Each structure stands twice: as structure tokens, then as C-alpha cells.
Amino acid sequence: MDPEKTRLGAVGVGHWAEVLAKAVQRTGVAEIVRCYSRTGSKRAAFGAEFGCQPASSLDELLRDDEV
């Protein structure tokens, strides 16, 4: 994690989240560090693709001080 970048959490990791995540990557000023989806396989795939840690619940993501 880069301390100079804004650290974000993605909630709901469908098609639109992927579009936004790619835009975040292009900016260079932010990074997605956590993600959450109700579907475990979707959050794992999104985490692998965008280098972020999947959260097992929305509360877990919201409690994460890195976000």
C-alpha cells in the first residue's frame, strides 16, 4: 500500500465495479484495498484481479482502518 494514495473499498463487484476499478488504477492517486460482495467467488475473483483483500462482510470492510 502506498501511503500517498487514497485507499478505497469496493462494495458490490459486478461489471460496473470493474469499470470503476480500472479507472481508479489509471488515476494513480487511489487504490482499492478491500472489496465485498455477497458472493464469495465474485469477491475472490475481484480481489485477485485488482490486488485487493476480499472482506467476508460489509461490516468487516467498513471496520478496516486501511480503507
All heavy atoms as TSV, in Angstrom:
chain	resi	resn	atom	element	x	y	z
A	1	MET	N	N	0.829	-1.192	0.000
A	1	MET	CA	C	0.000	0.000	0.000
A	1	MET	C	C	0.866	1.245	0.000
A	1	MET	O	O	1.828	1.336	0.729
A	1	MET	CB	C	-0.901	0.008	1.221
A	1	MET	CG	C	-2.175	-0.767	1.030
A	1	MET	SD	S	-3.237	-0.694	2.458
A	1	MET	CE	C	-2.452	-1.919	3.468
A	2	ASP	N	N	0.486	2.166	-0.810
A	2	ASP	CA	C	1.185	3.435	-0.925
A	2	ASP	C	C	0.529	4.448	0.008
A	2	ASP	O	O	-0.650	4.755	-0.144
A	2	ASP	CB	C	1.099	3.906	-2.375
A	2	ASP	CG	C	1.898	5.167	-2.637
A	2	ASP	OD1	O	2.173	5.917	-1.687
A	2	ASP	OD2	O	2.236	5.406	-3.801
A	3	PRO	N	N	1.267	4.990	0.997
A	3	PRO	CA	C	0.656	5.928	1.957
A	3	PRO	C	C	0.196	7.236	1.323
A	3	PRO	O	O	-0.586	7.973	1.919
A	3	PRO	CB	C	1.764	6.161	2.977
A	3	PRO	CG	C	3.023	5.799	2.288
A	3	PRO	CD	C	2.673	4.758	1.269
A	4	GLU	N	N	0.648	7.517	0.130
A	4	GLU	CA	C	0.259	8.752	-0.550
A	4	GLU	C	C	-1.074	8.611	-1.297
A	4	GLU	O	O	-1.657	9.597	-1.702
A	4	GLU	CB	C	1.348	9.187	-1.530
A	4	GLU	CG	C	2.683	9.451	-0.875
A	4	GLU	CD	C	2.620	10.626	0.104
A	4	GLU	OE1	O	2.005	11.653	-0.218
A	4	GLU	OE2	O	3.192	10.490	1.197
A	5	LYS	N	N	-1.519	7.396	-1.498
A	5	LYS	CA	C	-2.742	7.155	-2.261
A	5	LYS	C	C	-3.959	7.050	-1.340
A	5	LYS	O	O	-3.848	6.562	-0.215
A	5	LYS	CB	C	-2.634	5.864	-3.066
A	5	LYS	CG	C	-1.660	5.944	-4.214
A	5	LYS	CD	C	-1.683	4.681	-5.020
A	5	LYS	CE	C	-0.739	4.781	-6.205
A	5	LYS	NZ	N	-0.784	3.567	-7.031
A	6	THR	N	N	-5.092	7.477	-1.833
A	6	THR	CA	C	-6.351	7.282	-1.135
A	6	THR	C	C	-6.705	5.803	-1.253
A	6	THR	O	O	-6.671	5.237	-2.342
A	6	THR	CB	C	-7.453	8.150	-1.766
A	6	THR	OG1	O	-7.060	9.518	-1.671
A	6	THR	CG2	C	-8.777	7.940	-1.079
A	7	ARG	N	N	-7.031	5.184	-0.126
A	7	ARG	CA	C	-7.345	3.757	-0.100
A	7	ARG	C	C	-8.859	3.577	-0.070
A	7	ARG	O	O	-9.538	4.091	0.810
A	7	ARG	CB	C	-6.662	3.114	1.095
A	7	ARG	CG	C	-5.130	3.138	0.922
A	7	ARG	CD	C	-4.407	2.576	2.117
A	7	ARG	NE	N	-4.680	3.297	3.343
A	7	ARG	CZ	C	-4.044	4.408	3.741
A	7	ARG	NH1	N	-3.108	4.929	2.972
A	7	ARG	NH2	N	-4.344	4.981	4.878
A	8	LEU	N	N	-9.368	2.811	-1.016
A	8	LEU	CA	C	-10.804	2.643	-1.211
A	8	LEU	C	C	-11.250	1.218	-0.970
A	8	LEU	O	O	-10.472	0.280	-1.094
A	8	LEU	CB	C	-11.173	3.019	-2.652
A	8	LEU	CG	C	-10.725	4.390	-3.153
A	8	LEU	CD1	C	-10.978	4.494	-4.643
A	8	LEU	CD2	C	-11.436	5.475	-2.390
A	9	GLY	N	N	-12.543	1.072	-0.676
A	9	GLY	CA	C	-13.180	-0.225	-0.602
A	9	GLY	C	C	-14.265	-0.300	-1.660
A	9	GLY	O	O	-14.999	0.663	-1.860
A	10	ALA	N	N	-14.353	-1.416	-2.345
A	10	ALA	CA	C	-15.385	-1.612	-3.368
A	10	ALA	C	C	-16.484	-2.494	-2.783
A	10	ALA	O	O	-16.205	-3.565	-2.244
A	10	ALA	CB	C	-14.797	-2.273	-4.611
A	11	VAL	N	N	-17.711	-2.038	-2.876
A	11	VAL	CA	C	-18.865	-2.797	-2.380
A	11	VAL	C	C	-19.738	-3.147	-3.571
A	11	VAL	O	O	-20.192	-2.256	-4.294
A	11	VAL	CB	C	-19.663	-1.976	-1.347
A	11	VAL	CG1	C	-20.890	-2.748	-0.886
A	11	VAL	CG2	C	-18.775	-1.597	-0.171
A	12	GLY	N	N	-19.949	-4.445	-3.777
A	12	GLY	CA	C	-20.636	-4.890	-4.987
A	12	GLY	C	C	-19.607	-4.921	-6.100
A	12	GLY	O	O	-19.073	-3.879	-6.459
A	13	VAL	N	N	-19.271	-6.076	-6.587
A	13	VAL	CA	C	-18.133	-6.178	-7.502
A	13	VAL	C	C	-18.532	-6.735	-8.867
A	13	VAL	O	O	-17.817	-7.523	-9.464
A	13	VAL	CB	C	-16.983	-7.004	-6.870
A	13	VAL	CG1	C	-16.409	-6.289	-5.684
A	13	VAL	CG2	C	-17.449	-8.400	-6.480
A	14	GLY	N	N	-19.642	-6.250	-9.373
A	14	GLY	CA	C	-20.095	-6.635	-10.697
A	14	GLY	C	C	-19.392	-5.849	-11.790
A	14	GLY	O	O	-18.319	-5.266	-11.587
A	15	HIS	N	N	-20.003	-5.812	-12.945
A	15	HIS	CA	C	-19.418	-5.154	-14.118
A	15	HIS	C	C	-19.059	-3.691	-13.849
A	15	HIS	O	O	-17.959	-3.248	-14.183
A	15	HIS	CB	C	-20.372	-5.250	-15.307
A	15	HIS	CG	C	-19.911	-4.445	-16.484
A	15	HIS	ND1	N	-18.827	-4.822	-17.235
A	15	HIS	CD2	C	-20.356	-3.282	-16.997
A	15	HIS	CE1	C	-18.630	-3.913	-18.189
A	15	HIS	NE2	N	-19.552	-2.972	-18.062
A	16	TRP	N	N	-19.959	-2.941	-13.261
A	16	TRP	CA	C	-19.699	-1.517	-13.044
A	16	TRP	C	C	-18.527	-1.317	-12.090
A	16	TRP	O	O	-17.712	-0.410	-12.267
A	16	TRP	CB	C	-20.953	-0.815	-12.538
A	16	TRP	CG	C	-20.811	0.661	-12.456
A	16	TRP	CD1	C	-20.959	1.429	-11.347
A	16	TRP	CD2	C	-20.467	1.574	-13.507
A	16	TRP	NE1	N	-20.736	2.747	-11.634
A	16	TRP	CE2	C	-20.431	2.866	-12.971
A	16	TRP	CE3	C	-20.175	1.418	-14.861
A	16	TRP	CZ2	C	-20.123	3.998	-13.711
A	16	TRP	CZ3	C	-19.877	2.548	-15.619
A	16	TRP	CH2	C	-19.854	3.810	-15.048
A	17	ALA	N	N	-18.396	-2.173	-11.084
A	17	ALA	CA	C	-17.262	-2.081	-10.160
A	17	ALA	C	C	-15.948	-2.304	-10.895
A	17	ALA	O	O	-14.944	-1.651	-10.598
A	17	ALA	CB	C	-17.420	-3.072	-9.027
A	18	GLU	N	N	-15.948	-3.214	-11.853
A	18	GLU	CA	C	-14.737	-3.450	-12.639
A	18	GLU	C	C	-14.371	-2.229	-13.470
A	18	GLU	O	O	-13.194	-1.861	-13.572
A	18	GLU	CB	C	-14.913	-4.667	-13.534
A	18	GLU	CG	C	-14.948	-5.961	-12.762
A	18	GLU	CD	C	-15.048	-7.176	-13.667
A	18	GLU	OE1	O	-14.734	-7.076	-14.868
A	18	GLU	OE2	O	-15.448	-8.238	-13.154
A	19	VAL	N	N	-15.369	-1.585	-14.057
A	19	VAL	CA	C	-15.123	-0.362	-14.833
A	19	VAL	C	C	-14.512	0.708	-13.926
A	19	VAL	O	O	-13.514	1.358	-14.276
A	19	VAL	CB	C	-16.436	0.151	-15.477
A	19	VAL	CG1	C	-16.254	1.535	-16.085
A	19	VAL	CG2	C	-16.937	-0.840	-16.526
A	20	LEU	N	N	-15.092	0.875	-12.747
A	20	LEU	CA	C	-14.588	1.885	-11.814
A	20	LEU	C	C	-13.199	1.529	-11.293
A	20	LEU	O	O	-12.340	2.408	-11.149
A	20	LEU	CB	C	-15.566	2.066	-10.653
A	20	LEU	CG	C	-16.923	2.644	-11.029
A	20	LEU	CD1	C	-17.849	2.638	-9.811
A	20	LEU	CD2	C	-16.792	4.047	-11.586
A	21	ALA	N	N	-12.962	0.250	-11.016
A	21	ALA	CA	C	-11.654	-0.183	-10.519
A	21	ALA	C	C	-10.560	0.083	-11.547
A	21	ALA	O	O	-9.456	0.518	-11.199
A	21	ALA	CB	C	-11.698	-1.661	-10.148
A	22	LYS	N	N	-10.856	-0.166	-12.810
A	22	LYS	CA	C	-9.877	0.125	-13.864
A	22	LYS	C	C	-9.607	1.621	-13.963
A	22	LYS	O	O	-8.464	2.040	-14.181
A	22	LYS	CB	C	-10.357	-0.446	-15.195
A	22	LYS	CG	C	-10.296	-1.962	-15.221
A	22	LYS	CD	C	-10.889	-2.543	-16.483
A	22	LYS	CE	C	-10.883	-4.066	-16.409
A	22	LYS	NZ	N	-11.549	-4.675	-17.540
A	23	ALA	N	N	-10.636	2.425	-13.761
A	23	ALA	CA	C	-10.454	3.882	-13.769
A	23	ALA	C	C	-9.594	4.322	-12.583
A	23	ALA	O	O	-8.717	5.176	-12.727
A	23	ALA	CB	C	-11.805	4.587	-13.741
A	24	VAL	N	N	-9.824	3.728	-11.426
A	24	VAL	CA	C	-9.019	4.038	-10.243
A	24	VAL	C	C	-7.556	3.699	-10.518
A	24	VAL	O	O	-6.660	4.487	-10.200
A	24	VAL	CB	C	-9.542	3.268	-9.004
A	24	VAL	CG1	C	-8.539	3.298	-7.867
A	24	VAL	CG2	C	-10.868	3.832	-8.540
A	25	GLN	N	N	-7.297	2.557	-11.114
A	25	GLN	CA	C	-5.920	2.167	-11.436
A	25	GLN	C	C	-5.254	3.176	-12.366
A	25	GLN	O	O	-4.082	3.499	-12.206
A	25	GLN	CB	C	-5.886	0.779	-12.075
A	25	GLN	CG	C	-6.165	-0.334	-11.107
A	25	GLN	CD	C	-6.168	-1.694	-11.775
A	25	GLN	OE1	O	-6.523	-1.836	-12.945
A	25	GLN	NE2	N	-5.783	-2.716	-11.028
A	26	ARG	N	N	-6.010	3.671	-13.335
A	26	ARG	CA	C	-5.438	4.623	-14.293
A	26	ARG	C	C	-5.098	5.960	-13.648
A	26	ARG	O	O	-4.178	6.641	-14.096
A	26	ARG	CB	C	-6.392	4.848	-15.461
A	26	ARG	CG	C	-6.440	3.691	-16.438
A	26	ARG	CD	C	-7.170	4.047	-17.723
A	26	ARG	NE	N	-8.520	4.540	-17.499
A	26	ARG	CZ	C	-9.618	3.797	-17.429
A	26	ARG	NH1	N	-9.523	2.488	-17.541
A	26	ARG	NH2	N	-10.799	4.339	-17.251
A	27	THR	N	N	-5.806	6.352	-12.601
A	27	THR	CA	C	-5.553	7.665	-11.993
A	27	THR	C	C	-4.209	7.731	-11.300
A	27	THR	O	O	-3.575	8.776	-11.296
A	27	THR	CB	C	-6.635	8.037	-10.959
A	27	THR	OG1	O	-6.518	7.190	-9.814
A	27	THR	CG2	C	-8.024	7.999	-11.559
A	28	GLY	N	N	-3.824	6.637	-10.659
A	28	GLY	CA	C	-2.569	6.634	-9.924
A	28	GLY	C	C	-2.639	7.361	-8.583
A	28	GLY	O	O	-1.652	7.409	-7.865
A	29	VAL	N	N	-3.779	7.914	-8.211
A	29	VAL	CA	C	-3.894	8.655	-6.947
A	29	VAL	C	C	-4.687	7.886	-5.896
A	29	VAL	O	O	-4.798	8.330	-4.756
A	29	VAL	CB	C	-4.520	10.056	-7.153
A	29	VAL	CG1	C	-3.659	10.902	-8.066
A	29	VAL	CG2	C	-5.935	9.957	-7.678
A	30	ALA	N	N	-5.243	6.748	-6.271
A	30	ALA	CA	C	-6.038	5.944	-5.348
A	30	ALA	C	C	-5.791	4.475	-5.645
A	30	ALA	O	O	-5.260	4.121	-6.702
A	30	ALA	CB	C	-7.524	6.271	-5.493
A	31	GLU	N	N	-6.169	3.634	-4.677
A	31	GLU	CA	C	-6.076	2.201	-4.876
A	31	GLU	C	C	-7.207	1.532	-4.110
A	31	GLU	O	O	-7.629	2.008	-3.063
A	31	GLU	CB	C	-4.732	1.658	-4.417
A	31	GLU	CG	C	-4.444	1.881	-2.952
A	31	GLU	CD	C	-3.053	1.435	-2.552
A	31	GLU	OE1	O	-2.499	0.510	-3.177
A	31	GLU	OE2	O	-2.521	2.017	-1.601
A	32	ILE	N	N	-7.705	0.446	-4.653
A	32	ILE	CA	C	-8.734	-0.326	-3.968
A	32	ILE	C	C	-8.013	-1.355	-3.112
A	32	ILE	O	O	-7.243	-2.166	-3.629
A	32	ILE	CB	C	-9.692	-0.995	-4.971
A	32	ILE	CG1	C	-10.408	0.083	-5.786
A	32	ILE	CG2	C	-10.694	-1.884	-4.236
A	32	ILE	CD1	C	-11.282	-0.444	-6.883
A	33	VAL	N	N	-8.247	-1.287	-1.795
A	33	VAL	CA	C	-7.541	-2.172	-0.883
A	33	VAL	C	C	-8.428	-3.278	-0.316
A	33	VAL	O	O	-7.929	-4.277	0.186
A	33	VAL	CB	C	-6.873	-1.390	0.269
A	33	VAL	CG1	C	-5.805	-0.457	-0.281
A	33	VAL	CG2	C	-7.887	-0.631	1.091
A	34	ARG	N	N	-9.742	-3.115	-0.380
A	34	ARG	CA	C	-10.694	-4.120	0.107
A	34	ARG	C	C	-11.876	-4.182	-0.837
A	34	ARG	O	O	-12.199	-3.199	-1.513
A	34	ARG	CB	C	-11.218	-3.771	1.503
A	34	ARG	CG	C	-10.199	-3.775	2.603
A	34	ARG	CD	C	-9.786	-5.151	2.980
A	34	ARG	NE	N	-10.837	-5.803	3.735
A	34	ARG	CZ	C	-10.638	-6.713	4.646
A	34	ARG	NH1	N	-9.430	-7.096	4.953
A	34	ARG	NH2	N	-11.647	-7.287	5.273
A	35	CYS	N	N	-12.532	-5.329	-0.861
A	35	CYS	CA	C	-13.739	-5.471	-1.676
A	35	CYS	C	C	-14.720	-6.379	-0.973
A	35	CYS	O	O	-14.335	-7.235	-0.173
A	35	CYS	CB	C	-13.408	-6.004	-3.063
A	35	CYS	SG	S	-12.728	-7.680	-3.076
A	36	TYR	N	N	-15.992	-6.179	-1.276
A	36	TYR	CA	C	-17.029	-7.020	-0.694
A	36	TYR	C	C	-18.130	-7.281	-1.711
A	36	TYR	O	O	-18.549	-6.389	-2.437
A	36	TYR	CB	C	-17.661	-6.391	0.548
A	36	TYR	CG	C	-18.840	-7.198	1.027
A	36	TYR	CD1	C	-18.657	-8.441	1.605
A	36	TYR	CD2	C	-20.135	-6.753	0.819
A	36	TYR	CE1	C	-19.741	-9.217	1.984
A	36	TYR	CE2	C	-21.230	-7.517	1.203
A	36	TYR	CZ	C	-21.027	-8.746	1.787
A	36	TYR	OH	O	-22.088	-9.518	2.148
A	37	SER	N	N	-18.573	-8.516	-1.737
A	37	SER	CA	C	-19.742	-8.959	-2.475
A	37	SER	C	C	-20.374	-10.059	-1.642
A	37	SER	O	O	-19.672	-10.760	-0.900
A	37	SER	CB	C	-19.340	-9.512	-3.845
A	37	SER	OG	O	-20.444	-10.130	-4.469
A	38	ARG	N	N	-21.667	-10.232	-1.747
A	38	ARG	CA	C	-22.323	-11.328	-1.036
A	38	ARG	C	C	-21.858	-12.678	-1.551
A	38	ARG	O	O	-21.894	-13.667	-0.829
A	38	ARG	CB	C	-23.841	-11.210	-1.155
A	38	ARG	CG	C	-24.396	-10.028	-0.378
A	38	ARG	CD	C	-25.877	-9.950	-0.510
A	38	ARG	NE	N	-26.204	-9.608	-1.895
A	38	ARG	CZ	C	-27.416	-9.512	-2.378
A	38	ARG	NH1	N	-28.465	-9.745	-1.619
A	38	ARG	NH2	N	-27.620	-9.179	-3.640
A	39	THR	N	N	-21.393	-12.724	-2.788
A	39	THR	CA	C	-20.949	-13.972	-3.403
A	39	THR	C	C	-19.435	-14.125	-3.214
A	39	THR	O	O	-18.656	-13.317	-3.727
A	39	THR	CB	C	-21.291	-13.976	-4.904
A	39	THR	OG1	O	-22.672	-13.698	-5.059
A	39	THR	CG2	C	-20.934	-15.304	-5.541
A	40	GLY	N	N	-19.054	-15.157	-2.483
A	40	GLY	CA	C	-17.644	-15.364	-2.170
A	40	GLY	C	C	-16.750	-15.496	-3.388
A	40	GLY	O	O	-15.646	-14.950	-3.421
A	41	SER	N	N	-17.215	-16.211	-4.408
A	41	SER	CA	C	-16.382	-16.401	-5.598
A	41	SER	C	C	-16.174	-15.088	-6.349
A	41	SER	O	O	-15.096	-14.849	-6.893
A	41	SER	CB	C	-16.990	-17.453	-6.522
A	41	SER	OG	O	-18.293	-17.073	-6.933
A	42	LYS	N	N	-17.183	-14.223	-6.355
A	42	LYS	CA	C	-17.043	-12.924	-7.029
A	42	LYS	C	C	-16.052	-12.030	-6.299
A	42	LYS	O	O	-15.216	-11.376	-6.917
A	42	LYS	CB	C	-18.392	-12.213	-7.129
A	42	LYS	CG	C	-19.303	-12.782	-8.168
A	42	LYS	CD	C	-20.563	-11.954	-8.272
A	42	LYS	CE	C	-21.502	-12.497	-9.325
A	42	LYS	NZ	N	-22.722	-11.687	-9.432
A	43	ARG	N	N	-16.141	-11.994	-4.957
A	43	ARG	CA	C	-15.208	-11.129	-4.227
A	43	ARG	C	C	-13.789	-11.669	-4.324
A	43	ARG	O	O	-12.838	-10.896	-4.427
A	43	ARG	CB	C	-15.655	-10.891	-2.795
A	43	ARG	CG	C	-15.694	-12.037	-1.891
A	43	ARG	CD	C	-16.144	-11.612	-0.483
A	43	ARG	NE	N	-16.305	-12.758	0.361
A	43	ARG	CZ	C	-17.460	-13.252	0.764
A	43	ARG	NH1	N	-18.595	-12.673	0.407
A	43	ARG	NH2	N	-17.498	-14.302	1.542
A	44	ALA	N	N	-13.620	-13.005	-4.359
A	44	ALA	CA	C	-12.278	-13.572	-4.511
A	44	ALA	C	C	-11.695	-13.247	-5.879
A	44	ALA	O	O	-10.523	-12.874	-5.996
A	44	ALA	CB	C	-12.325	-15.083	-4.298
A	45	ALA	N	N	-12.505	-13.355	-6.926
A	45	ALA	CA	C	-12.037	-13.052	-8.279
A	45	ALA	C	C	-11.692	-11.578	-8.425
A	45	ALA	O	O	-10.663	-11.219	-9.018
A	45	ALA	CB	C	-13.099	-13.458	-9.304
A	46	PHE	N	N	-12.532	-10.701	-7.879
A	46	PHE	CA	C	-12.266	-9.263	-7.944
A	46	PHE	C	C	-10.984	-8.935	-7.186
A	46	PHE	O	O	-10.137	-8.181	-7.674
A	46	PHE	CB	C	-13.450	-8.485	-7.357
A	46	PHE	CG	C	-13.357	-7.001	-7.523
A	46	PHE	CD1	C	-13.914	-6.382	-8.629
A	46	PHE	CD2	C	-12.733	-6.218	-6.570
A	46	PHE	CE1	C	-13.843	-5.001	-8.792
A	46	PHE	CE2	C	-12.663	-4.844	-6.715
A	46	PHE	CZ	C	-13.213	-4.238	-7.824
A	47	GLY	N	N	-10.827	-9.529	-6.002
A	47	GLY	CA	C	-9.614	-9.292	-5.214
A	47	GLY	C	C	-8.364	-9.727	-5.957
A	47	GLY	O	O	-7.354	-9.027	-5.957
A	48	ALA	N	N	-8.426	-10.877	-6.609
A	48	ALA	CA	C	-7.280	-11.367	-7.372
A	48	ALA	C	C	-6.975	-10.469	-8.559
A	48	ALA	O	O	-5.815	-10.164	-8.845
A	48	ALA	CB	C	-7.540	-12.796	-7.836
A	49	GLU	N	N	-8.011	-10.024	-9.258
A	49	GLU	CA	C	-7.801	-9.189	-10.446
A	49	GLU	C	C	-7.254	-7.814	-10.101
A	49	GLU	O	O	-6.404	-7.279	-10.812
A	49	GLU	CB	C	-9.097	-9.037	-11.232
A	49	GLU	CG	C	-8.927	-8.208	-12.496
A	49	GLU	CD	C	-10.158	-8.145	-13.367
A	49	GLU	OE1	O	-11.160	-8.837	-13.082
A	49	GLU	OE2	O	-10.122	-7.384	-14.360
A	50	PHE	N	N	-7.722	-7.242	-9.005
A	50	PHE	CA	C	-7.353	-5.854	-8.694
A	50	PHE	C	C	-6.423	-5.720	-7.493
A	50	PHE	O	O	-6.132	-4.616	-7.049
A	50	PHE	CB	C	-8.617	-5.005	-8.509
A	50	PHE	CG	C	-9.391	-4.884	-9.780
A	50	PHE	CD1	C	-10.529	-5.652	-9.990
A	50	PHE	CD2	C	-8.965	-4.059	-10.804
A	50	PHE	CE1	C	-11.238	-5.574	-11.185
A	50	PHE	CE2	C	-9.652	-3.974	-12.002
A	50	PHE	CZ	C	-10.794	-4.730	-12.189
A	51	GLY	N	N	-5.940	-6.841	-6.979
A	51	GLY	CA	C	-4.939	-6.800	-5.917
A	51	GLY	C	C	-5.449	-6.248	-4.600
A	51	GLY	O	O	-4.718	-5.554	-3.904
A	52	CYS	N	N	-6.690	-6.562	-4.279
A	52	CYS	CA	C	-7.244	-6.088	-3.012
A	52	CYS	C	C	-7.696	-7.277	-2.173
A	52	CYS	O	O	-7.875	-8.380	-2.679
A	52	CYS	CB	C	-8.392	-5.114	-3.240
A	52	CYS	SG	S	-9.794	-5.768	-4.147
A	53	GLN	N	N	-7.877	-7.031	-0.889
A	53	GLN	CA	C	-8.246	-8.082	0.056
A	53	GLN	C	C	-9.765	-8.208	0.135
A	53	GLN	O	O	-10.441	-7.241	0.486
A	53	GLN	CB	C	-7.677	-7.732	1.435
A	53	GLN	CG	C	-7.998	-8.723	2.503
A	53	GLN	CD	C	-7.318	-10.054	2.273
A	53	GLN	OE1	O	-6.196	-10.129	1.804
A	53	GLN	NE2	N	-8.007	-11.121	2.602
A	54	PRO	N	N	-10.318	-9.375	-0.166
A	54	PRO	CA	C	-11.759	-9.567	-0.018
A	54	PRO	C	C	-12.173	-9.537	1.454
A	54	PRO	O	O	-11.475	-10.078	2.311
A	54	PRO	CB	C	-12.010	-10.953	-0.609
A	54	PRO	CG	C	-10.814	-11.244	-1.453
A	54	PRO	CD	C	-9.677	-10.534	-0.796
A	55	ALA	N	N	-13.292	-8.915	1.737
A	55	ALA	CA	C	-13.868	-8.898	3.077
A	55	ALA	C	C	-15.026	-9.889	3.106
A	55	ALA	O	O	-15.787	-9.982	2.144
A	55	ALA	CB	C	-14.364	-7.497	3.417
A	56	SER	N	N	-15.176	-10.593	4.209
A	56	SER	CA	C	-16.239	-11.590	4.293
A	56	SER	C	C	-17.590	-10.979	4.643
A	56	SER	O	O	-18.610	-11.649	4.553
A	56	SER	CB	C	-15.881	-12.670	5.309
A	56	SER	OG	O	-15.702	-12.096	6.584
A	57	SER	N	N	-17.592	-9.690	5.033
A	57	SER	CA	C	-18.850	-8.996	5.324
A	57	SER	C	C	-18.664	-7.506	5.077
A	57	SER	O	O	-17.536	-6.997	5.073
A	57	SER	CB	C	-19.284	-9.221	6.771
A	57	SER	OG	O	-18.427	-8.530	7.658
A	58	LEU	N	N	-19.767	-6.818	4.895
A	58	LEU	CA	C	-19.707	-5.368	4.725
A	58	LEU	C	C	-19.159	-4.724	5.991
A	58	LEU	O	O	-18.348	-3.793	5.922
A	58	LEU	CB	C	-21.091	-4.812	4.378
A	58	LEU	CG	C	-21.179	-3.307	4.201
A	58	LEU	CD1	C	-20.236	-2.816	3.107
A	58	LEU	CD2	C	-22.608	-2.902	3.899
A	59	ASP	N	N	-19.565	-5.215	7.152
A	59	ASP	CA	C	-19.048	-4.675	8.412
A	59	ASP	C	C	-17.534	-4.801	8.501
A	59	ASP	O	O	-16.853	-3.887	8.969
A	59	ASP	CB	C	-19.695	-5.372	9.605
A	59	ASP	CG	C	-21.127	-4.943	9.831
A	59	ASP	OD1	O	-21.510	-3.842	9.364
A	59	ASP	OD2	O	-21.873	-5.704	10.463
A	60	GLU	N	N	-17.000	-5.933	8.050
A	60	GLU	CA	C	-15.545	-6.131	8.059
A	60	GLU	C	C	-14.860	-5.065	7.203
A	60	GLU	O	O	-13.863	-4.482	7.615
A	60	GLU	CB	C	-15.200	-7.525	7.556
A	60	GLU	CG	C	-13.717	-7.825	7.548
A	60	GLU	CD	C	-13.405	-9.192	6.972
A	60	GLU	OE1	O	-14.247	-10.102	7.081
A	60	GLU	OE2	O	-12.314	-9.333	6.403
A	61	LEU	N	N	-15.393	-4.819	6.028
A	61	LEU	CA	C	-14.820	-3.803	5.144
A	61	LEU	C	C	-14.888	-2.425	5.806
A	61	LEU	O	O	-13.900	-1.683	5.817
A	61	LEU	CB	C	-15.547	-3.783	3.801
A	61	LEU	CG	C	-15.001	-2.810	2.772
A	61	LEU	CD1	C	-15.177	-3.392	1.377
A	61	LEU	CD2	C	-15.673	-1.463	2.835
A	62	LEU	N	N	-16.019	-2.092	6.387
A	62	LEU	CA	C	-16.206	-0.765	6.980
A	62	LEU	C	C	-15.356	-0.556	8.233
A	62	LEU	O	O	-14.987	0.576	8.539
A	62	LEU	CB	C	-17.685	-0.538	7.307
A	62	LEU	CG	C	-18.614	-0.475	6.098
A	62	LEU	CD1	C	-20.066	-0.405	6.550
A	62	LEU	CD2	C	-18.274	0.698	5.196
A	63	ARG	N	N	-15.024	-1.629	8.939
A	63	ARG	CA	C	-14.182	-1.519	10.144
A	63	ARG	C	C	-12.704	-1.460	9.822
A	63	ARG	O	O	-11.886	-1.165	10.693
A	63	ARG	CB	C	-14.447	-2.694	11.073
A	63	ARG	CG	C	-15.750	-2.617	11.830
A	63	ARG	CD	C	-15.827	-3.665	12.939
A	63	ARG	NE	N	-15.442	-5.004	12.503
A	63	ARG	CZ	C	-16.299	-5.949	12.108
A	63	ARG	NH1	N	-17.588	-5.715	12.087
A	63	ARG	NH2	N	-15.850	-7.133	11.726
A	64	ASP	N	N	-12.319	-1.728	8.616
A	64	ASP	CA	C	-10.911	-1.786	8.237
A	64	ASP	C	C	-10.312	-0.384	8.224
A	64	ASP	O	O	-10.715	0.474	7.442
A	64	ASP	CB	C	-10.759	-2.440	6.857
A	64	ASP	CG	C	-9.322	-2.727	6.490
A	64	ASP	OD1	O	-8.406	-2.049	7.003
A	64	ASP	OD2	O	-9.114	-3.619	5.668
A	65	ASP	N	N	-9.333	-0.159	9.081
A	65	ASP	CA	C	-8.696	1.159	9.169
A	65	ASP	C	C	-7.889	1.517	7.920
A	65	ASP	O	O	-7.533	2.680	7.733
A	65	ASP	CB	C	-7.779	1.216	10.387
A	65	ASP	CG	C	-8.533	1.189	11.694
A	65	ASP	OD1	O	-9.732	1.584	11.705
A	65	ASP	OD2	O	-7.942	0.790	12.714
A	66	GLU	N	N	-7.577	0.538	7.092
A	66	GLU	CA	C	-6.824	0.810	5.859
A	66	GLU	C	C	-7.688	1.407	4.757
A	66	GLU	O	O	-7.168	1.916	3.781
A	66	GLU	CB	C	-6.154	-0.475	5.361
A	66	GLU	CG	C	-5.104	-1.015	6.305
A	66	GLU	CD	C	-3.952	-0.028	6.529
A	66	GLU	OE1	O	-3.521	0.604	5.558
A	66	GLU	OE2	O	-3.516	0.088	7.680
A	67	VAL	N	N	-8.978	1.313	4.908
A	67	VAL	CA	C	-9.900	1.862	3.898
A	67	VAL	C	C	-10.184	3.313	4.240
A	67	VAL	O	O	-10.485	3.649	5.368
A	67	VAL	CB	C	-11.227	1.066	3.842
A	67	VAL	CG1	C	-12.201	1.687	2.866
A	67	VAL	CG2	C	-10.943	-0.380	3.483
